[in-house]
Amino acid sequence: ASATSDTITLPPGYSASVLISWGQPLHKNAPAFDPSGNGTAKAQEQQFGDNNDGMSLFAFPGDDNRALMAINNEYTNYRYLYAHGGAPQSAEDVRKALASEGVSVIEVRRKGDTWQFVQDSRYNRRIHGNSPIRFGGPAAGHAWLKTSADKTGKKVLGTFQNCANGKTPWGTYLTCEENFTDCFGSSNPQQTFDAGQKRYGVVAASKDINWHPHDPRFDMAKNPNELNRHGWVVEIDPFDPQSTPVKRTALGRFKHENAALAETRDGRAVVYMGDDERGEFIYKFISRDKINHKNPKANKDLLDHGTLYVAIFDAGDGNADHPKGQGQWVELTYGKNGIDANSGFASQAEVLIHARLAASVVKATRMDRPEWIVVSPTDGQVYCTL
């Protein structure tokens, strides 16, 4: 039955309670939420983030009543974030918007029939748009990732526009950067963009987010390479609050919806991913090395080495239950399948940073906004929401 009342409607025998709310302090010494919108960016960095998307629950080994939750904070609503209720008007406003996005990791405990947020847990943390993150994988250190603030191309600030997620068999969380180009603009309204910048959708006016007039990091006229530092899958270890999250460049750069984990017959990790924009593609990554199930820490850089593929589908025979799948996975590796200097690529790092362009070279099948992908635990079939 459908319901039209503005409330949570549940079947008989079920109850609902609020676990945590936007702005709730993760630790006792953090500032309380200020509903007027006058709270500071520093306060928001210590509080639960804004609008949620994908999330995963991580049970404590040997304790059914304790768990961690890693929860994406995809975007923010300016009408509530600021007292003035409009677009950012200062660098502090931009910092506050960045602080409201990213990921919130919280501990929850079961008391009776309900789960409750544990304030002051040592595991509670925010990974937001100004948090230090490092690059891993083949693109780390590439010239296209270097900026005046980071001459190494290996250290980036922040993750934001975090759509959905993945959970690895070794107990880490994957958060996926989706509509990152919306956050960039240019102080030069006549600025021209190259093929890669255009393909990823950056425009001079930004898309209603308006960070670039107040933070030069998001101004394409001043920091064009900053755009390349976002649009990745980021791996977080929720059980190590001191750990630095890692952007796993081997998984390719695009508007990631989620990251669905599976295992090959010979024990390697597979990550299925959709690029959530009209006319974009479905990808998969297979790790070079096998998953070590006995020692989870041994997998800490597993996602830095492997092969990225993109899907090509044929017209099929109209039978959805056909035993032979119609299509193929094509490798996106520099030097193979026409991905080379002739098609505009000089290295595997460039292939990964411009994964969309590489996928077009091999004539991947354009899809209607590939969103969530899941893998059936019973038979390994892969389903994608378009």
C-alpha angles and dihedrals in degrees: 000000000000124000130210100185118108095244141082109278117201136177118258113285095030129103134189131211134175111260098186137337136217110278096020109145113248091207133035093242093054119101119267118251114274109211091193091074093242094112115121131247089245089056092050090052087063096043135077110279130247133260110008129223127162119008139175134204120222115197119214110246109257096002119093092185099058130065143153123230124205108200129186120229102201107177144344137236111233093200088068102026096063132041088227089054096215140094118309114290101185145020088263090056091052091048089052092051090050089049092055093056133062123054136326119205115197138171118234129190131197115238112179107312098341138073116227134195113250108220114207095022109154087232095060110108144147123227102189143160093291100041118120111254130172132220121239131184135036098323095052110117095012117147091244090062096050122103136172087262093048114032091173097061087220104093123063134176117236149337121242142162086045107185113175141339156223135220119215125217087239093061105261132125126237116206118191125218109218125163095023096140090065087071094060131079140149135252085211106073090193094054114137120216128215124237094270095048091048093048091054090050107244116161131187094241095051118223109279090296099093103189096136099073090059104030117045090204088078096042110104090200090062106026111021094161093059088078090063091055093069134058095069139123109255123207118213129184104215092188092058108059091182094055122111114234116238130219103220103215095182087075092064134243120271139107096303118205099180143325117237114199125212137154129241121231089258093052105261125135121257123195118193115200138181125208102221103216131097111274096011131123150258117241140185133196125204119196120235093223131052123255112259103218094178095056112032093185089063088070095058094115098025092117093056094072126052147069130295119213134185127209127248115188125192125213092268125205098278093256110119091194096052109144093220111068112228111230145036142244112239120204117241098207126138110254095025135091094009095304100134144098091303091061093043105267128121101178146000088264090062090048090055096043089050097033091148092057092046091050090052091053090061090045097243116191114269111231137198100257103306104222129166117012123195133181119218110240090209104053107002095244113154121225126193129192112222 
